[in-house]
Amino acid sequence: MKKICCLFFTVILCLSVLGCQSDSSDGDLKGYETVIPDEFDGYLSGPIIEKISPDILVVKPDNKRKIENYGEVVHIVTDEADEWCVGDEIEVIFSVAHVPREGNTEKPTIINADKVVPLVRQYKPIIYLYPEQPTKCSVELTLDGHFTCTYPEYGEEGWRDFTAYPDGTLVFPDGKEYYALYWEGTNNGKYDFSKGFCVRGEDTAEFLELALKEQGLTAREANEFIVYWLPLMQDNLYNVIAFQSTAYTDGAVLDITPMPDNVLRVFMSFYPSETFVDIQPQEFECFARKGFTVVEWGGSEVQKP
């Protein structure tokens, strides 16, 4: 209760500093309106660009599609501000926002943070489906975080009632064809670097060719993986790489109907390093493609643990 009161006081103090005064007629704050976002819109992510008090972080949000009317910068009210530094990328979960009314755009949006966590971006996870015969399928992904992009669009109940063919072609009810399901998002979990690899940037392509083949990706799947990730890795002096298992899959749970005979999920996390890092090598289990097979690959660049 004490913490809630402190946060409420901080919001009022912040508004007062910004020149907002209470409206004696209805108790609202002049120049602001209170917004209660729905469960899909109550978050933002981006870098901290300033700390203006022990309880207020200034963030430049990067998910503008979700909060396009919130302005270029947002003031985050949190009792965890001391745990963060300028430059940190964070994700903010919230249930209340104070948004400038029309004509007061010089004022920042003020948000009461329910939770502030490190921002971990999951880039380009792609899902391929290979049934033995044309099969009507649905795919649902429960993410410990938020989607930032999906293609085709992820509906309220996921990707529904499309037909998958043995060559991987996906035909949706509207007649449109795709070769895979694509999503990007944020994740609130921590990745495991207890085992992995330290690879020179110039050797990254050769390393990925071997590692992806050993894990079970086809030449085409591995090629698509490498084409996306190599430009982000090859110029680093070293890359510390760990392929995740439950640290990833527990936070991004796939539910596929009908149930596949086997599923391969390859997710690489890495961070650049200026020095060689001694790390115990990972070993990979052999993956056999039998029956209805689903394959996913993706990755994330993280801050050094």
N, C-alpha and C positions, 0 to 999 in steps of 0.2 A: 504493500500500500504506500509505503514511504517513497519507493522508487517511482510509482505512478504519479504521485503528487509532485515529485521533483521534475519529472518530465513535463507535466502540465505547466508547472511554473516556468520552465525553460521556454516552452512554446510561447507563453504570454510575454515573457521577457524579450524573446527574439522579435516578436511582432511589434513590441513597443519600440525597440531599438530601430526597427525599420520604418517607424512613423505611423504604425497602425494604432488606432484608438478604439475603445469599446463604443458601440452604438447604444446610447442610453434607452432607445425605444424598443429594440428587440434583442439586445445582448450580443448581436453579431459583431464581428470585427470589420470595421470599415475597409473597403477595398479588397476584401477577401471573401471567398465562399468555401464552405467545407464540402469535400468530395469523399464519398465512401465508394471505393472501387470494388468491382466484383472480383471473384477469386482468381481470375486469369489476368487482371490488370493491376493488381496490388503489388507490383514489384518494379524495380528499376535497377540498372547496373551501369557502371562506369567508373572512371578514375576520380579519386579525391584531388581537388585542385587547391583547396585551402581549408584551414581549421580556424574558425573565427571565435571560438570559445571552447571551454572544456567539454561542452555538450553539443556542439554544432559542427558538422562536417559539410563542406560545400562540394557537391558532386556535379560533374558534367555528364548527364545521362546519355547513353549510346543506344538505348532501345526507344528511339523517338516515335516509332510506329505506335507503341502502346501509350505514350504519354506526350503526344504531340502538342497538347495545350498547356504543358507544365513549364515551358520556358527553356532557355539555354542552360541554366544552372538551377540546382535544387539545393535547398538547405535541409540537411538531415539532422533531426533532433534525436540523440541517442545517449544513454549513459555509458556507452562503450567507446566513446570518441577517443579516449586516451589510448586505446589499443591499436589505433590506426595512424598511418603517416601519409603525408601528401605524396601522391603518386601511386598509392595502393589502389588496386582495382577491387571493387566490392559489389556485392549484390544486396539490395535492401528490400526486405519484405515489410509491407505496411498495410494498414487497414483504414487510415485516415490521412487526408491531405488537405492543406489549406492553399487554395489556388487563387491568384489575383483575378479580380473581376475584370471584365472588359473595360479597357481604358486605363488600367493600372499595370500594364505589362512591364514597367520598369521595376516592379517588385518581384522578388523570387518566390517560387512555390516553397512552402514549408511542409515537411513530412515528418510525422511521428513514426519512428522506426520500431516495428515489432521485433525485427531480427536483422542483424548485419553479419554477413558471412563473406569469406574470400570468394572472388569471382573465378570460377574455373570454367572455361569455355570448351565445349565438346564440338569439334569441327568435323563437318562432312561425314558423319556416319551414314553409310549407304547400305540398304538391305536388299539383297537379291533373293528371289524365291525360285526354286527349281523343282517343280513337281514332276512325277513320272508321266502324268497325263494332264490335260487341261482341267484345272481345279478352281472352283470358286473359293476365295480366301478372304479373311479379314485379319488385320493386324492392329493391335493396340499396344502402345508403349507407355508404361507408367514411369515417369521421370522424377527423380528427386531434384527438382530444379524447375526450369521453365524453357519451353521451346522459344527459339529466336527466329527460326525459319523452317518451313517444311515444304516439300514438293513431291507429289501433288499435295494440295492442302490437307492437313490433318484435321478431320472433323471432330465434333464433340465426342464421338465414340470411336475415333481412330480412322484408319483407312478401311473402308467397308465394302464387301460384296464385289470385289474385282476378280477377274479371272487370270490366273497365272498359268503360263505355258512352259513346257519342258525347256525351251531355250532361254527362259528368263523373262520373256515379254509379259507385261502386265496390262490388261485391258480393263478400264474402269467402266462403270455403268453408263457414263456419258459418251462412250466410244473412244475416248482418248487413250493412247498407248504410251507406256513408259517402260524403261528397262530396269528400273530400281525404285525403291522408296528412299527419299532423302530427308534428313532432318539435321538441325543444329540446335544446340541448347546450352544451358548452364547447368552446373552440377554442384551440389553442396558437400560432396564427399571428399575424401583425401585418398590420393593414389599411393600405391605401394612401390617403393624403390629399394626394398631390401635385396632384390636381385634384379639384374638387368645387364646393360652393356654400355661401355664408353667408347664411342666411335669418332674418329676424326671426321670433320665435316666433308672433306674431299673423298672419304671412303663410304659416305652414307648410302649412295645409290647401290653399290655392290652389296653392302650389308643388308639393305632392305630386300633386295632380290632374293638373297639366300634365306633370310629370316621369314619372309612371307611365304615362300615356297615350302619351307619346313613346317609352317603352321597349317598349310592346306589351301592357300589361295591359288586359284588358277592364274595363268600368265596374264590374262586380260584383267582380272580383278587386281592383281599385284601392280600391273601397269597403271591402272587408274589411281591406286593408292600412292604410288611413287610420284606420278605426275603432279599430284596435289601437294604432297609434303616436301619433296626434294627442294623446291625453291626456298622454303623456310628453314632448311637445315644445312645445306651444302656449304654455306659461307661461314658457318660457325667454326671455331677452332676445334671444339669437341661437342658432341651431343651425348648426353646421358639418357639412355632409352630404357624404358621398362614396359613390356606388354602386360596389360592388366587382365585379371580374371574377375574374382568376386568384388574387388574394389570398384570395378566398373559395372558389372552386370547387376549387382544388388541395388544400384541407384538408377538403373535404366532397364526395367523389367519388360521383356517381350512376351506378349500373349498372342499366339497365332492360331487361327482356326482355318482348316483342321490342323491338329498338332503335327508338326514335322517329324520325320524319322530321326533326323539329326540336325543340330544347329552349330555353326561355327561363328564365333564373335571375336574378331581381332581388333583390339583397341590399344593403340600405342600412346603412351605419355612420354614426354621428353622435356629436358631443359638444356639450354646452351651452357657450356662451361669453358673458362679460359685455361683450365688445367685438367690434366688427366685425373679421373676419379676411379679408384680401385673398387670394383663392385663384383659380387659373386654372379657368375653367368646364369642366365635362365635356361631351362630345358623345356622343350615343347612336346606335347603329346601328339601322336599320330592321329590325323583326322581322316576318316573314310567316308566318302560320299556314297551313301546307299539309300535308295528310296527317295522320299520327299526331303530335299535338302534346302536349308536356309543359311545364307552367309551374310555377315555384316562386317564392315570395317569402318574404322574412324580413328580419331586421335585428339590429343590436346597438348598444347605447350603450356607448361606450368612454371611457377617460380621455383627456384632451387629450394628443396625441403630444408 
